[in-house]
Amino acid sequence: MNGGISKDMVIVDPGIGFGKIFDDNLKIIKKFKKFRPLQRLLLLGTSRKDFIGHILGKEAHERDGETMATIVAGVMNGAYIGRVYNVKKTVETVKIIDAIMR
């Protein structure tokens, strides 16, 4: 323990969209597995982010399907937690990914 917080309680979130340029967000998702050596739960928060709109020219409320593409990439590279708006769609997507990866 350090500072009263057990290491098991620490989650790593690379902060997609926070102070990053467009390409930075894509690089983080592409290389997400590089966070694995930290041996912590990895969180990917890409839901409806601006970089998705930048690629497709869609408004935030139209980006749920595209968010699922980022969730797939994240889960396949070690993400354990997804911060999303559409929980139902994300759960269904992750169930499919999990079945494929098993």
C-alpha distances in whole Angstrom, upper triangle without the diagonal:
4,7,6,6,5,6,9,10,11,15,17,20,22,24,28,30,28,30,31,35,36,36,32,32,34,32,28,30,32,29,26,25,24,21,20,19,16,15,14,17,19,21,25,27,30,32,35,34,37,37,38,41,42,42,44,46,45,43,40,41,43,40,38,40,39,35,35,36,33,31,33,32,28,28,30,28,24,24,22,23,26,26,30,33,35,32,35,36,33,32,36,35,32,34,36,34,32,35,37,33,34
4,5,6,7,8,11,11,11,14,16,19,21,23,26,29,26,28,29,33,35,34,31,30,32,31,27,29,31,28,26,25,24,20,21,19,16,16,15,17,19,21,24,26,29,31,35,33,36,36,37,40,40,41,43,45,44,42,39,40,42,39,38,40,38,35,35,36,33,31,33,32,28,29,31,28,25,24,23,23,26,26,30,33,35,33,36,37,33,33,37,36,33,35,37,35,33,37,38,35,35
4,6,8,10,13,12,12,15,17,20,22,23,27,29,26,27,29,33,35,35,31,31,33,32,29,30,33,30,27,28,26,23,23,22,18,19,17,19,21,22,25,26,30,31,34,33,35,36,37,40,40,42,44,45,43,42,38,40,42,39,38,40,39,35,36,37,34,32,34,34,30,30,33,30,27,26,25,24,26,26,30,32,35,33,36,37,34,34,38,37,34,36,39,37,35,39,40,37,38
4,7,10,12,10,12,15,18,20,23,24,28,30,27,29,31,35,36,37,33,32,35,33,30,31,34,31,28,28,27,24,24,23,19,19,17,18,21,22,25,26,30,31,35,33,36,37,38,40,41,42,44,45,44,42,39,40,42,39,38,40,39,35,36,37,34,32,34,34,30,30,32,30,27,25,24,23,26,26,29,31,34,32,35,36,33,33,36,36,33,35,38,36,34,38,39,36,36
4,6,8,7,8,12,14,17,20,21,24,27,25,27,28,32,33,34,30,29,31,30,27,28,30,28,25,25,24,20,20,20,16,16,13,15,17,18,22,23,27,28,31,30,33,33,35,37,38,39,41,42,41,39,35,37,39,36,34,36,35,32,32,33,30,28,30,30,26,26,29,26,23,22,20,19,22,22,26,28,30,28,31,33,29,29,33,32,29,31,34,32,30,34,35,33,33
4,5,5,7,11,14,17,20,22,25,28,26,28,29,33,34,34,30,29,31,30,26,27,29,27,24,23,22,19,18,18,14,13,11,13,16,18,21,23,27,28,32,31,34,34,35,38,39,39,41,42,41,40,36,37,39,36,34,36,35,31,31,33,30,27,29,29,25,24,27,25,21,20,18,18,22,22,26,29,30,28,31,32,29,28,31,31,28,29,32,30,28,32,33,30,30
4,5,5,9,11,14,17,19,22,25,24,26,27,30,31,31,27,26,28,27,23,24,26,23,20,19,19,15,15,14,11,9,8,10,13,15,19,21,24,27,30,29,32,31,33,35,36,37,39,40,39,38,35,36,37,34,32,34,33,29,29,30,27,25,26,26,22,22,24,21,18,17,16,17,20,21,24,28,29,27,30,31,27,27,30,29,26,28,30,28,26,29,30,27,28
4,6,8,11,14,17,20,22,26,25,27,28,31,32,31,28,26,28,27,23,23,25,23,20,19,19,15,14,14,11,9,7,8,12,14,18,20,23,25,29,28,31,31,32,35,36,36,38,39,38,37,34,34,36,33,31,32,31,28,27,28,25,23,24,24,21,20,22,20,16,16,14,14,18,19,23,26,27,24,27,28,24,24,27,26,23,25,27,25,23,26,28,25,25
4,7,10,13,16,18,21,24,22,25,26,29,30,30,27,25,27,26,23,23,25,23,20,20,20,16,16,16,13,12,8,9,12,13,16,18,22,23,27,26,29,29,30,33,34,35,36,38,36,35,31,32,34,31,29,31,30,26,26,28,25,22,24,24,20,20,22,21,17,16,14,13,16,17,20,23,25,22,25,27,23,23,26,26,23,25,27,25,24,27,29,26,26
4,7,10,13,15,18,21,19,22,22,26,27,27,23,22,24,23,19,20,22,20,17,17,17,13,13,14,10,10,7,7,9,11,14,16,19,21,25,24,27,27,28,30,31,32,34,35,34,33,29,31,32,29,27,29,28,24,25,26,23,20,23,22,18,18,21,19,15,14,13,12,15,16,19,22,24,22,25,26,23,23,26,25,22,25,27,25,23,27,28,25,26
4,6,10,12,14,17,17,19,20,23,24,24,20,19,20,20,16,16,19,17,14,15,15,11,12,13,10,10,6,5,6,7,10,12,16,18,21,20,23,23,24,27,28,28,30,32,30,29,26,27,29,25,24,25,24,21,21,22,19,17,19,19,15,15,18,16,13,11,10,9,11,12,16,19,21,19,22,23,19,20,23,22,19,22,24,22,21,24,25,23,24
4,6,9,12,15,14,17,17,20,21,20,17,15,17,16,13,13,16,14,11,12,12,8,10,11,8,9,6,6,5,6,9,11,14,17,20,18,21,21,22,25,25,26,28,29,29,28,25,26,27,24,23,24,23,19,20,20,17,16,18,17,13,14,16,14,11,10,10,10,12,12,16,19,21,20,23,23,20,20,23,22,19,22,24,21,21,25,25,22,24
4,5,8,11,11,13,14,17,17,17,14,12,15,14,11,11,15,13,10,13,13,9,12,14,12,13,10,9,6,5,6,8,11,13,16,15,17,17,18,21,22,23,25,26,25,24,21,23,24,21,20,22,20,16,18,18,14,14,16,15,12,13,16,14,12,9,11,9,10,10,13,17,19,18,22,21,18,19,22,20,18,22,23,21,21,25,25,23,25
4,6,9,9,11,10,13,14,14,11,9,12,11,8,9,12,11,9,12,11,9,12,14,12,14,12,12,8,8,7,9,11,14,16,14,16,15,17,20,20,20,23,24,24,24,21,23,24,21,20,22,19,16,18,18,14,14,17,15,12,14,16,14,13,11,13,12,12,12,15,18,21,20,24,23,19,21,24,22,20,24,25,22,23,26,26,24,26
4,6,6,8,9,12,13,14,11,9,12,12,9,11,14,14,12,15,15,13,16,18,16,18,15,14,11,9,8,7,9,12,14,11,13,13,15,17,18,19,21,22,21,21,18,20,22,18,19,20,18,15,17,18,14,14,17,16,13,16,18,16,15,13,15,13,12,11,13,16,19,19,23,22,19,21,24,22,21,24,25,23,24,28,27,26,28
4,6,8,7,10,10,11,8,6,9,10,8,8,12,13,11,15,15,14,17,19,18,20,17,16,12,10,7,6,6,10,11,8,10,9,11,14,14,15,17,18,18,18,15,18,19,15,16,18,15,12,15,15,11,12,15,14,12,15,17,15,15,13,15,13,12,11,12,15,17,18,21,20,17,20,22,20,19,23,24,21,23,26,26,24,27
4,6,6,8,8,10,9,6,10,12,10,11,14,15,14,18,18,17,20,23,21,23,21,19,16,13,11,9,8,10,10,7,7,8,10,12,12,14,16,16,16,16,13,17,18,15,16,18,15,13,16,16,13,15,18,16,15,18,20,19,19,16,19,17,14,13,14,15,18,20,23,22,19,22,25,22,22,26,26,24,26,29,29,28,31
4,6,9,11,13,10,9,13,14,12,14,17,17,16,19,19,17,21,23,21,23,21,19,16,14,12,10,11,13,13,10,11,11,14,15,15,17,20,20,20,19,16,19,21,18,19,22,19,17,20,20,16,18,21,19,17,20,23,21,21,18,20,18,16,14,16,17,20,22,25,24,22,25,27,25,24,28,29,27,28,32,31,30,33
4,7,10,12,9,10,13,14,13,15,18,18,17,21,20,19,22,24,22,25,23,22,19,17,16,14,14,16,16,13,12,12,16,17,16,18,21,21,21,20,18,22,23,21,22,24,21,19,22,22,19,20,23,21,20,23,25,23,23,21,23,21,19,18,19,21,24,25,29,28,25,28,30,28,28,31,32,30,31,35,34,33,36
4,7,8,6,7,10,11,10,13,15,15,15,19,18,17,21,23,21,24,22,22,18,17,15,13,13,16,15,12,11,10,13,15,13,15,18,19,20,19,18,21,22,19,21,22,19,18,21,20,16,19,21,19,18,21,23,20,21,19,22,21,19,18,19,21,24,25,28,27,24,27,29,27,26,30,30,28,30,33,32,30,34
4,6,5,7,9,10,11,13,15,16,17,20,19,20,23,25,24,27,25,25,21,19,17,16,14,17,16,12,10,9,12,13,11,13,16,17,18,18,18,21,21,19,21,22,19,18,21,20,17,19,22,19,19,22,23,21,23,21,24,23,21,20,21,22,25,27,29,27,25,29,30,27,27,31,31,28,31,34,32,31,35
4,6,6,7,9,11,12,13,15,16,19,19,20,23,25,25,27,26,25,21,19,16,15,12,15,14,10,8,6,9,11,8,9,13,14,15,16,16,19,19,16,19,19,16,15,18,17,14,17,19,17,17,21,21,20,22,20,23,22,20,19,19,21,23,25,27,25,23,27,28,25,25,29,28,26,29,31,30,29,33
4,5,5,6,9,10,10,12,14,17,17,18,21,23,23,26,25,24,20,19,16,16,14,17,16,13,12,8,11,13,11,11,15,16,18,19,19,22,21,18,20,20,17,16,19,17,14,17,19,16,16,20,20,18,20,19,23,22,20,20,21,23,25,26,29,26,24,27,28,25,25,29,28,25,28,30,29,28,31
4,5,5,6,9,10,10,12,15,14,15,18,20,20,23,22,21,17,16,14,14,13,16,16,13,12,10,13,15,13,14,17,18,20,21,19,23,22,19,21,21,18,17,19,17,14,17,18,15,15,19,19,17,18,17,21,20,19,19,20,22,24,25,28,26,23,26,28,25,24,28,28,25,27,30,28,27,30
4,5,5,6,9,10,10,14,14,14,18,20,20,22,20,19,15,14,11,11,9,12,13,10,10,7,10,13,12,12,15,17,17,18,16,19,19,16,17,18,14,13,15,14,10,13,15,13,12,16,17,15,16,15,18,17,15,15,16,18,20,22,24,22,20,23,24,21,21,25,24,22,24,27,26,24,28
4,5,5,6,9,10,13,14,15,17,20,20,22,21,20,16,15,12,13,10,14,14,11,12,8,10,13,12,11,14,16,17,19,17,20,19,16,17,17,13,13,14,12,9,12,13,11,11,15,15,13,16,15,18,18,16,17,17,20,21,22,24,22,19,22,23,20,20,24,23,20,23,25,23,22,26
4,5,5,6,8,11,11,12,15,18,18,20,20,19,16,15,13,14,13,16,17,15,15,12,13,17,15,14,18,20,21,22,21,24,23,19,20,20,17,16,17,15,12,14,15,12,12,15,15,13,15,15,18,19,17,18,20,23,24,25,27,24,22,24,26,22,21,25,24,21,23,26,24,23,26
4,5,5,5,9,9,10,13,15,15,17,16,16,12,12,10,11,11,15,16,14,15,12,14,17,16,16,19,21,22,22,20,23,23,19,20,20,16,15,16,14,11,13,14,11,9,13,13,11,12,12,15,15,14,16,17,20,22,22,25,23,20,22,24,21,19,23,23,20,21,25,23,21,25
4,5,5,8,10,11,13,16,16,17,17,15,12,11,8,10,9,13,14,13,14,12,12,16,16,15,17,20,20,21,19,21,20,17,17,16,13,12,13,11,7,9,10,7,6,10,10,8,10,10,13,14,12,14,15,18,19,20,22,20,17,19,20,17,16,20,19,16,18,21,20,18,22
4,6,8,9,11,13,16,17,19,18,18,14,14,12,14,13,16,17,16,17,14,14,18,17,15,18,21,22,23,22,24,23,19,19,18,15,14,15,12,9,11,11,7,8,11,10,8,11,12,16,17,16,18,19,22,22,23,24,22,19,21,22,19,18,21,20,17,19,21,19,18,21
4,5,6,8,10,12,14,16,16,16,13,14,12,15,14,18,20,18,19,16,17,21,20,19,22,24,25,26,24,27,26,22,22,21,18,17,17,15,12,13,13,10,9,12,11,8,10,11,15,16,16,18,20,23,24,24,26,24,21,23,24,21,19,22,22,18,20,22,20,18,22
4,5,6,8,11,12,13,13,12,9,10,9,12,12,16,18,17,19,16,17,21,21,20,22,25,25,26,23,25,25,21,20,20,18,16,16,14,11,11,12,9,7,9,9,6,7,8,11,13,13,15,17,21,22,21,23,22,18,20,21,18,17,20,20,16,17,21,19,17,20
4,5,5,8,10,11,12,12,9,12,11,15,16,19,22,20,22,20,20,24,24,23,25,28,28,29,27,28,28,24,23,23,20,18,18,16,14,13,13,10,8,9,8,5,6,8,11,14,15,17,20,23,24,23,25,23,20,21,22,19,17,20,20,16,16,19,18,15,18
4,5,7,9,11,12,13,11,13,13,17,17,21,24,22,23,21,22,26,25,24,27,29,30,31,28,30,30,26,26,25,23,21,21,19,16,16,16,13,11,13,12,8,9,11,14,16,17,19,22,26,27,26,28,27,23,24,26,23,21,23,23,20,20,23,22,19,21
4,6,6,8,8,9,8,10,11,15,16,20,22,21,23,21,22,26,25,25,28,30,30,30,27,29,29,26,25,25,23,20,20,19,16,16,16,14,11,12,13,9,8,9,12,13,15,17,20,24,25,24,26,25,22,23,25,22,20,23,23,20,20,23,22,19,21
4,5,6,7,9,8,11,13,16,18,21,24,23,26,24,24,28,28,27,30,32,32,32,30,31,31,27,26,26,24,22,21,20,17,16,16,14,12,12,12,8,7,9,11,13,16,18,21,25,26,24,26,25,22,22,24,22,19,21,22,18,18,21,20,17,19
4,5,8,11,11,14,16,20,22,25,28,26,28,27,28,31,31,30,33,35,35,36,33,35,35,31,30,30,28,25,25,24,21,20,20,18,15,16,15,12,10,13,14,17,19,21,25,28,29,28,30,29,25,26,28,25,22,25,26,22,21,24,24,20,22
4,6,9,9,12,15,18,20,24,27,25,27,26,27,31,31,30,33,35,35,35,32,34,34,30,29,30,28,25,25,24,21,20,21,19,16,16,17,14,11,12,13,15,18,20,23,27,28,26,29,29,25,25,28,26,23,25,26,23,22,26,25,22,23
4,7,9,12,15,19,21,24,27,26,29,28,28,32,32,32,34,36,35,35,32,34,34,31,29,29,28,25,24,24,21,20,20,19,16,15,16,13,10,12,11,14,17,19,23,26,27,25,28,27,24,23,26,24,21,23,24,21,20,23,23,20,21
4,6,9,13,16,19,21,25,24,27,26,26,30,31,30,32,34,33,33,30,31,32,28,27,27,26,23,23,23,20,18,19,18,15,14,16,13,10,10,9,11,14,16,20,23,24,22,25,25,21,21,24,23,19,22,23,21,19,23,23,20,21
4,7,10,13,16,18,22,21,25,24,24,27,28,28,30,32,31,30,27,28,29,25,23,24,23,20,19,20,17,15,16,16,12,11,14,12,9,7,6,7,11,13,16,20,21,19,21,21,18,17,20,19,16,18,20,18,17,20,21,18,19
4,7,10,13,15,19,18,21,20,21,24,25,25,26,28,27,27,24,25,26,22,21,21,20,17,17,17,14,12,14,13,9,9,12,10,7,5,5,6,9,11,14,18,19,17,20,20,16,17,19,18,15,18,19,16,16,20,20,18,19
4,6,10,12,15,15,18,18,18,21,22,22,24,26,24,24,20,22,22,19,18,19,18,14,14,15,12,10,13,12,9,9,13,11,9,6,6,5,6,7,11,14,16,15,18,17,14,15,18,16,14,17,19,16,16,20,21,19,21
4,6,9,12,11,15,14,14,17,19,19,20,22,21,20,17,19,19,16,15,16,14,11,11,12,9,7,10,10,7,9,12,11,10,6,8,6,5,6,9,13,14,14,16,15,12,14,17,14,13,16,18,15,16,20,20,18,21
4,6,9,8,12,12,12,15,17,17,18,20,18,17,14,16,17,13,13,14,13,9,11,12,9,9,12,12,10,12,15,14,13,10,11,8,6,5,7,10,12,12,16,15,12,14,17,15,14,18,19,17,19,22,22,21,24
4,6,6,9,9,9,11,13,13,15,16,15,14,11,13,14,10,10,12,10,6,9,10,7,8,11,11,9,12,15,14,15,12,13,11,8,7,7,10,11,13,16,14,12,15,17,14,14,18,19,17,19,22,22,21,24
4,5,9,10,9,11,14,14,14,15,13,12,9,10,11,8,7,10,9,5,8,10,8,9,12,13,12,14,17,17,17,14,15,12,8,7,5,6,8,10,13,11,10,13,15,13,14,18,18,17,19,22,22,22,25
4,7,8,7,8,11,12,11,12,9,8,5,7,8,5,6,9,8,6,10,11,10,11,14,15,15,17,19,20,20,17,18,16,12,10,8,8,10,13,15,13,12,16,17,16,17,20,21,20,22,25,25,25,28
4,6,6,7,9,11,11,12,10,10,7,10,11,8,10,12,10,8,12,12,10,12,15,15,14,17,20,19,20,17,19,16,13,11,10,11,13,15,18,16,15,19,20,18,19,22,23,21,24,27,26,26,29
4,5,5,6,9,10,9,9,9,7,11,11,9,12,14,11,11,14,14,13,15,18,17,17,20,22,22,23,20,22,20,17,15,14,14,16,19,21,19,19,22,23,21,22,26,26,24,27,30,29,29,32
4,5,5,6,9,10,10,11,10,14,13,10,13,14,11,10,14,13,11,14,16,15,15,19,20,19,21,19,21,20,17,16,15,16,18,20,22,20,19,22,23,21,22,25,25,23,26,28,27,27,30
4,5,5,6,8,8,9,9,11,10,7,10,10,7,8,11,10,9,12,14,14,15,18,19,19,21,18,21,19,16,15,14,14,15,18,20,17,16,20,20,18,19,23,22,21,24,26,25,25,29
4,5,5,5,5,6,7,10,9,7,11,12,9,10,14,13,13,16,18,17,18,21,23,23,24,22,24,22,19,17,16,15,17,20,21,19,19,22,23,20,22,26,25,24,27,29,28,29,32
4,6,5,8,9,10,14,12,11,14,15,12,13,16,15,14,17,19,18,19,22,23,23,25,23,26,24,21,20,18,19,20,23,25,22,21,25,26,23,25,28,27,26,29,31,30,30,33
4,6,8,11,12,15,13,11,14,13,10,12,15,13,13,16,17,16,18,21,21,21,24,22,25,24,21,20,19,19,20,23,24,21,21,24,24,21,23,26,25,24,27,29,27,28,31
4,5,9,11,13,10,9,12,12,9,12,14,13,14,17,18,17,19,22,23,23,26,24,26,25,21,21,19,19,19,22,23,20,20,24,23,21,23,26,24,24,27,29,27,28,32
4,7,10,12,10,10,13,14,12,14,17,16,16,19,21,21,22,25,26,26,28,26,28,27,23,22,20,19,20,23,24,21,22,26,25,23,25,28,27,27,30,32,30,31,35
4,7,8,6,7,10,11,10,12,15,15,15,18,20,20,21,24,25,26,27,25,27,25,21,20,17,16,16,20,21,18,19,23,23,21,23,26,25,25,28,30,29,30,34
4,6,5,7,10,12,11,12,16,16,17,19,21,22,22,24,26,27,28,25,27,24,20,19,16,14,15,19,20,18,19,23,23,21,24,27,26,26,29,31,31,32,35
4,5,6,8,11,10,10,13,15,15,16,19,20,20,22,24,25,25,22,24,21,17,15,12,11,12,16,18,16,16,20,21,19,21,24,24,24,27,29,29,30,32
4,6,7,10,11,11,13,16,16,17,19,21,21,23,25,26,27,23,24,21,18,15,12,10,10,14,15,14,15,18,19,18,21,23,23,24,26,28,28,30,32
4,6,8,9,10,12,14,15,16,18,19,20,22,24,25,26,23,24,22,18,17,13,12,11,15,16,13,15,18,18,17,20,22,22,22,25,27,27,28,31
4,6,5,6,9,10,11,12,14,16,16,18,20,21,22,20,21,19,15,14,11,10,10,13,15,12,13,16,16,15,17,20,20,19,22,24,24,25,28
4,5,5,6,9,10,10,13,15,15,16,18,20,21,18,19,17,13,12,9,8,7,10,11,8,9,13,13,11,14,16,16,17,19,21,21,22,25
4,5,5,7,9,10,11,13,15,15,17,19,20,18,19,18,14,14,12,11,10,12,12,8,9,13,12,10,13,15,14,15,18,19,19,20,23
4,5,5,7,9,10,11,13,15,16,17,19,17,19,17,14,14,12,12,12,14,15,11,11,15,14,12,14,17,16,15,19,20,19,20,24
4,5,5,6,9,10,11,12,14,15,16,14,15,14,10,10,8,9,9,11,13,10,9,12,13,10,12,15,15,14,17,19,19,20,23
4,5,5,6,9,10,10,12,14,15,13,14,13,10,11,9,11,9,10,11,8,6,10,10,7,9,12,11,11,14,16,15,16,19
4,5,5,6,9,10,11,13,15,13,15,15,12,14,12,14,13,14,15,11,10,13,13,9,11,14,12,11,14,16,15,16,19
4,5,5,6,9,10,11,12,11,13,12,10,11,11,13,13,14,16,13,11,14,14,11,11,15,14,12,15,18,16,16,20
4,5,5,6,8,10,10,8,10,9,7,9,9,12,12,12,13,11,8,10,11,8,8,12,12,10,12,15,14,14,17
4,5,5,6,9,10,9,11,12,10,13,13,15,14,14,15,12,9,11,11,7,7,10,9,7,10,12,11,11,14
4,6,5,6,9,9,12,13,11,14,14,17,17,17,18,15,13,15,15,11,11,14,13,10,12,15,13,12,16
4,5,5,6,5,8,9,9,11,13,16,16,16,17,15,12,14,15,12,10,14,14,11,12,15,14,13,16
4,5,5,4,6,8,9,12,13,17,16,15,16,14,11,12,13,10,8,11,11,8,9,12,11,10,13
4,6,7,10,12,12,16,17,20,19,18,19,17,14,14,15,12,10,12,11,8,9,12,10,8,11
4,6,9,12,13,16,17,21,21,20,21,19,16,17,18,15,13,15,15,11,12,15,14,11,14
4,6,9,11,14,17,20,20,19,20,19,16,16,18,15,12,15,15,12,12,15,14,12,14
4,6,7,11,13,17,17,16,18,17,13,13,16,13,11,14,15,12,12,16,16,13,16
4,7,10,13,16,16,14,16,16,12,12,15,13,10,12,15,12,11,15,16,14,15
4,7,9,13,14,11,14,14,11,11,14,13,10,13,16,14,13,17,18,16,18
4,6,10,10,9,12,12,8,10,13,11,10,13,15,13,14,17,18,17,19
4,7,9,9,12,12,9,11,15,14,13,16,18,17,18,21,22,21,23
4,6,6,10,9,7,10,13,12,12,15,17,16,18,21,22,21,24
4,6,9,9,9,11,14,14,14,17,19,19,20,23,24,24,26
4,6,6,6,9,10,11,12,14,16,17,18,20,21,22,24
4,6,5,6,9,10,10,12,14,15,16,18,20,21,22
4,5,5,6,9,10,11,13,14,15,17,19,20,21
4,6,5,6,9,10,11,12,14,16,17,18,20
4,5,5,6,9,10,10,12,14,15,16,18
4,5,5,6,9,10,10,12,14,15,16
4,6,5,7,9,10,11,13,14,16
4,5,5,6,9,10,11,12,14
4,5,5,6,8,10,10,12
4,6,5,6,9,10,11
4,5,5,6,9,10
4,5,5,6,9
4,5,5,6
4,6,5
4,6
4
